[in-house]
């Protein structure tokens, strides 16, 4: 069978699942969708998708099944009664979860003769299918090479390794970095607002160019050993962070929004102490 025209079934029509199905339809793929709550497939059906009334029927309608559900528990719950239908087939799980959950799911599916790739979506729904989106996969390289040709339209495929947990590990770590940056930006805007500054001007003229300038430096300088390069002068950085925390409190910004500063202060104090 020509893998590029293989039939694809999508389990889950949240905002991400809908984006995945839409990108595949745009690329001319044969798509069947299922969602726990009916009624979310209207526009996808108008674009050529088919809707299955059950997980088992969705699996039967496809040559490749893609799960994009809420969490690991929802994947297990959805698949449990239908897993015999997957025997001899392939499941790609793009649901966010931990590396341990991915490895456990791989073991469970292997017991049922199901080929499995774990995945992590490095995109937000509006960017799925664009040049900026990429998808992490982990599992057998031979299976990745086959599936990549089918799912290429949702985002550039990137193989993370044979370990089924590798994609989830990188996904969770990258999301942690994203939420850290988001928390910092949120706190920055809260400070400007609390002190009466022009928020839109700040975001446009200061925050965005500053983040664009410093992001490559932050990524290059990140160190899993919790060390801080000497040129950063950790003692000086700690003093600066203390000043920021004091100003945040003085401005009346809720303490919970400054957690990223306290985490950085801990790292700098630790580095300064040697």
Number of C-alpha atoms within 10 A of each C-alpha: 6 7 14 17 14 18 16 24 29 27 29 27 24 15 12 20 22 22 20 25 28 23 20 22 20 14 17 13 21 20 25 27 31 25 23 15 10 12 10 17 20 12 12 20 15 9 12 16 21 19 23 20 14 16 25 19 17 25 29 18 20 21 19 23 26 26 23 28 23 13 14 18 12 16 18 13 10 20 19 12 11 17 18 16 17 22 16 11 18 21 21 22 24 24 24 23 22 19 20 14 18 27 18 14 20 22 15 14 20 14 10 15 16 20 19 24 28 31 33 26 24 19 17 11 16 11 16 26 23 14 11 11 19 21 23 23 32 25 24 16 15 9 14 23 12 12 20 20 15 21 25 18 24 26 23 18 21 17 19 23 16 16 18 26 27 24 31 29 20 19 23 16 11 14 14 12 13 12 12 14 15 12 16 17 16 13 21 19 17 20 21 18 16 15 14 10 13 11 17 13 10 15 16 11 11 11 17 12 11 12 14 10 11 11 12 10 11 11 10 9 13 12 11 6 6 11 16 19 12 10 6 11 13 22 17 13 17 22 14 13 19 15 12 16 19 11 14 22 14 12 16 12 19 11 11 8 15 19 15 16 18 16 11 14 21 14 18 24 17 16 18 17 9 9
